[in-house]
Amino acid sequence: MTKTLTLRDANQSFARCIREVEAGEDFVITRNGTPVARLSPVNTRRLLTPVQQAAWERTRARMEKGWDIGAGPLDRDALHER
């Protein structure tokens, strides 16, 4: 989704805007309500912010560990018998 920023906001928070663009965000910059520029990533590979990277690593670790649902070992045949 494209975010809209005023020229003043983009100027005052340029470093933050660049970090978000590196993470895959796209911005339209306006002057007096009229779109004048677009700030978008050059490459298509999405780079995660440190917060996003940490969340991704926690999620991966949790997925590898799995959740105990108290059902014991399951296989396809056992699931279809129920």
NORWOCOR-V164815 format. One record per run of one state. SS is the DSSP state (alpha for helix, beta for strand, coil for the rest). FROM is the first residue (numbers start at 0). LEN is the number of residues. If there is no record, write none. Layout:
# NORWOCOR-V164815
((SS & FROM & LEN) (SS & FROM & LEN))
This chain:
# NORWOCOR-V164815
((coil & 0 & 1) (beta & 1 & 5) (alpha & 6 & 6) (coil & 12 & 1) (alpha & 13 & 9) (coil & 22 & 3) (beta & 25 & 6) (coil & 31 & 2) (beta & 33 & 6) (coil & 39 & 10) (alpha & 49 & 16) (coil & 65 & 10) (alpha & 75 & 6) (coil & 81 & 1))
